[in-house]
Amino acid sequence: GHFYNHVLGLPYLAAEDKVSAEEVLGLCDNMTPQASSNERPCAMGIDVGSKLHVVCIEPGARTKVRFIGELKNFEELDAVMLRYNVRNAVIDALPETRKSREFVERNKFKSWVCYYSDNLKGEYSWNEGERIVTANRTESLDAGTLAFTRKSLVLPQRSEMVEEFAKHCANTAKVAEENRETGSKRYVYKKLGPDHFRHALNYAMIAASRMKSGPVISIMR
């Protein structure tokens, strides 16, 4: 890593610090297309940007990804909630805080806005009154990386959208940052390209941690 970074001037990433798109696509069940609805309870995660990137998962012994999609407006989320029997949803609080809040108000007992915090360690912090969940960014993304490497996720068969999802999941990498003054290091996930679906999956896994329908890898497991 030192040779790449300081001699060659190139980024160095150890194999265990990121997943490849091929690894993600290796989790596809090629006999099962993405469902248009789901009867069993699901959790939903929404990353907010110029589009809404949405992932719905059905927790279980192997968590099944039931929906991967891009939406243009917040109102479309309500239909996805109904079609996929979403019991818990977590939405990115930023940058559209007002619109995210409006979605939570429409689905008050099923949804939360999420803030990442570097100061929080361990379990997610749930504020029931404000409908806010706070998560450590690095620790929560670690849980998703572990789910990929343990092969505890099942994706629908390959499609254009699933391939886009795989690319986004490969566009985060865990790297060490060194404090120049103290010499101390901390690990953070760096964005290598579009990574919206990676965070949508992260929010879905945070939402699923509130459900009792099956084991989901969390920051504590």
C-alpha positions as CSV (number, residue, x, y, z in Angstrom):
1,G,0.0,0.0,0.0
2,H,2.8,2.4,0.9
3,F,4.6,1.6,-2.4
4,Y,1.5,2.3,-4.5
5,N,0.5,5.4,-2.6
6,H,3.8,7.1,-2.1
7,V,6.2,5.7,-4.7
8,L,3.9,5.2,-7.7
9,G,1.4,7.8,-6.7
10,L,-1.5,5.4,-7.3
11,P,-4.4,4.4,-5.1
12,Y,-3.9,1.0,-3.4
13,L,-6.9,-1.2,-2.4
14,A,-6.5,-4.5,-0.7
15,A,-8.8,-7.2,-2.0
16,E,-10.7,-7.5,1.3
17,D,-11.5,-3.7,1.3
18,K,-14.0,-3.8,-1.5
19,V,-16.3,-6.1,-3.4
20,S,-16.2,-6.4,-7.2
21,A,-19.2,-6.2,-9.5
22,E,-18.5,-9.8,-10.4
23,E,-18.8,-10.9,-6.8
24,V,-22.1,-9.1,-6.4
25,L,-23.5,-10.6,-9.7
26,G,-22.4,-14.0,-8.4
27,L,-25.2,-13.7,-5.9
28,C,-27.9,-13.6,-8.6
29,D,-30.6,-16.3,-8.7
30,N,-30.8,-16.7,-12.4
31,M,-34.1,-18.6,-12.3
32,T,-35.9,-15.8,-10.5
33,P,-36.6,-12.4,-12.1
34,Q,-37.3,-9.3,-9.9
35,A,-40.8,-9.6,-8.5
36,S,-43.4,-7.0,-9.1
37,S,-44.7,-7.3,-5.6
38,N,-44.0,-9.3,-2.4
39,E,-46.3,-10.9,0.2
40,R,-43.7,-11.4,2.9
41,P,-42.6,-8.4,5.0
42,C,-39.8,-6.3,3.5
43,A,-37.5,-3.5,4.5
44,M,-36.8,-0.6,2.2
45,G,-33.8,1.7,1.9
46,I,-33.8,5.0,-0.1
47,D,-30.7,7.0,-1.2
48,V,-31.6,10.5,-2.2
49,G,-30.0,12.4,-5.0
50,S,-31.0,13.6,-8.5
51,K,-32.9,10.3,-8.5
52,L,-34.2,8.1,-5.7
53,H,-32.3,4.8,-5.6
54,V,-34.4,2.2,-3.9
55,V,-33.7,-1.3,-2.6
56,C,-36.3,-3.6,-0.9
57,I,-35.1,-6.7,1.0
58,E,-36.9,-9.6,2.5
59,P,-35.0,-10.7,5.7
60,G,-34.3,-14.4,6.2
61,A,-31.6,-17.0,6.6
62,R,-30.4,-15.6,3.3
63,T,-31.8,-12.1,2.7
64,K,-33.5,-11.7,-0.6
65,V,-33.3,-8.5,-2.6
66,R,-36.8,-8.1,-3.9
67,F,-36.6,-4.7,-5.6
68,I,-33.9,-2.6,-7.1
69,G,-35.1,0.6,-8.9
70,E,-34.7,4.3,-9.6
71,L,-37.6,6.7,-9.0
72,K,-38.1,10.3,-10.1
73,N,-40.1,11.6,-7.2
74,F,-40.8,10.9,-3.5
75,E,-44.5,10.3,-4.0
76,E,-43.7,7.1,-6.0
77,L,-42.2,5.6,-2.9
78,D,-45.6,5.1,-1.3
79,A,-46.6,2.7,-4.1
80,V,-43.4,0.7,-3.6
81,M,-44.2,0.5,0.1
82,L,-47.5,-1.1,-0.6
83,R,-46.4,-3.4,-3.4
84,Y,-43.5,-4.9,-1.4
85,N,-45.3,-5.0,1.9
86,V,-42.7,-2.7,3.5
87,R,-42.8,-2.8,7.3
88,N,-39.7,-0.6,7.9
89,A,-38.1,2.0,5.6
90,V,-35.1,4.2,6.1
91,I,-34.4,7.2,3.9
92,D,-31.4,9.4,3.5
93,A,-31.9,12.6,5.5
94,L,-29.8,14.6,3.1
95,P,-29.8,16.6,0.8
96,E,-33.6,16.8,0.5
97,T,-34.4,16.9,4.2
98,R,-37.9,18.4,3.8
99,K,-39.0,15.9,1.2
100,S,-37.5,13.0,3.2
101,R,-39.4,14.3,6.2
102,E,-42.7,14.5,4.3
103,F,-42.2,10.8,3.2
104,V,-41.7,9.8,6.8
105,E,-44.8,11.8,7.9
106,R,-46.9,9.9,5.3
107,N,-45.6,6.6,6.6
108,K,-45.0,7.6,10.2
109,F,-45.0,4.3,11.9
110,K,-43.0,2.5,9.3
111,S,-40.2,4.9,8.3
112,W,-37.2,6.8,9.5
113,V,-34.8,9.4,8.2
114,C,-31.1,8.5,8.6
115,Y,-28.1,10.5,9.5
116,Y,-24.6,9.1,9.4
117,S,-22.4,10.0,12.4
118,D,-18.7,9.3,12.9
119,N,-19.1,9.8,16.6
120,L,-21.6,7.0,17.2
121,K,-20.2,3.6,17.9
122,G,-22.0,0.3,18.1
123,E,-25.7,-0.2,17.8
124,Y,-27.8,2.2,15.7
125,S,-29.5,5.0,17.6
126,W,-33.3,5.2,17.1
127,N,-35.2,8.3,18.1
128,E,-38.8,7.2,18.2
129,G,-40.3,10.6,18.7
130,E,-38.4,12.3,15.8
131,R,-38.3,9.2,13.6
132,I,-34.6,9.6,13.2
133,V,-32.0,6.8,13.1
134,T,-28.3,7.5,13.4
135,A,-25.7,5.1,12.2
136,N,-21.9,5.1,12.1
137,R,-21.2,5.2,8.3
138,T,-18.2,2.9,8.3
139,E,-19.6,0.3,10.7
140,S,-22.9,0.1,8.9
141,L,-21.2,-0.2,5.5
142,D,-19.0,-3.0,7.0
143,A,-22.2,-5.0,7.6
144,G,-23.1,-4.8,3.9
145,T,-19.6,-5.8,2.8
146,L,-19.8,-8.8,5.2
147,A,-23.1,-9.8,3.7
148,F,-21.5,-9.9,0.3
149,T,-18.5,-11.8,1.3
150,R,-20.5,-14.3,3.4
151,K,-22.9,-14.7,0.4
152,S,-25.9,-14.1,2.7
153,L,-27.7,-12.0,0.1
154,V,-29.7,-13.3,-2.9
155,L,-30.3,-11.1,-5.9
156,P,-32.8,-11.5,-8.7
157,Q,-31.6,-12.7,-12.1
158,R,-29.3,-10.4,-14.0
159,S,-30.8,-7.4,-15.7
160,E,-29.7,-3.9,-16.6
161,M,-30.8,-2.6,-13.2
162,V,-29.1,-5.4,-11.3
163,E,-25.9,-4.8,-13.2
164,E,-26.1,-1.1,-12.3
165,F,-26.6,-2.1,-8.7
166,A,-23.5,-4.3,-8.8
167,K,-21.4,-1.4,-10.2
168,H,-22.6,0.9,-7.4
169,C,-21.7,-1.7,-4.8
170,A,-18.2,-2.0,-6.3
171,N,-17.8,1.7,-6.1
172,T,-17.0,1.9,-2.4
173,A,-13.7,0.9,-0.9
174,K,-12.5,0.9,2.7
175,V,-9.2,2.9,3.1
176,A,-7.1,4.1,6.0
177,E,-6.9,7.8,6.6
178,E,-4.0,9.1,8.7
179,N,-4.2,12.2,10.9
180,R,-1.1,14.2,9.9
181,E,-0.8,15.8,13.4
182,T,-1.3,12.8,15.6
183,G,-0.4,9.9,13.2
184,S,-3.6,8.1,14.2
185,K,-5.5,6.2,11.6
186,R,-9.2,5.6,11.0
187,Y,-10.9,3.6,8.3
188,V,-13.5,5.2,6.0
189,Y,-15.3,4.2,2.9
190,K,-14.3,6.2,-0.2
191,K,-16.5,6.7,-3.2
192,L,-14.9,5.4,-6.4
193,G,-17.9,6.3,-8.7
194,P,-21.7,6.3,-8.4
195,D,-22.6,4.4,-5.2
196,H,-26.2,5.3,-4.6
197,F,-27.5,1.7,-4.6
198,R,-24.8,0.7,-2.2
199,H,-26.2,3.2,0.3
200,A,-29.8,2.3,-0.5
201,L,-28.9,-1.3,0.4
202,N,-27.2,0.0,3.6
203,Y,-30.4,1.9,4.6
204,A,-32.5,-1.2,3.8
205,M,-30.3,-3.3,6.1
206,I,-30.6,-0.7,8.9
207,A,-34.4,-0.9,8.5
208,A,-34.3,-4.7,8.5
209,S,-32.5,-4.7,11.8
210,R,-35.8,-3.5,13.4
211,M,-37.7,-6.6,12.1
212,K,-38.0,-10.0,13.6
213,S,-38.6,-12.0,10.5
214,G,-35.1,-13.4,10.1
215,P,-31.4,-12.7,10.7
216,V,-29.8,-9.8,9.0
217,I,-26.1,-9.1,9.3
218,S,-25.8,-5.9,11.4
219,I,-23.0,-3.9,12.9
220,M,-23.0,-6.1,15.9
221,R,-22.9,-9.5,14.1
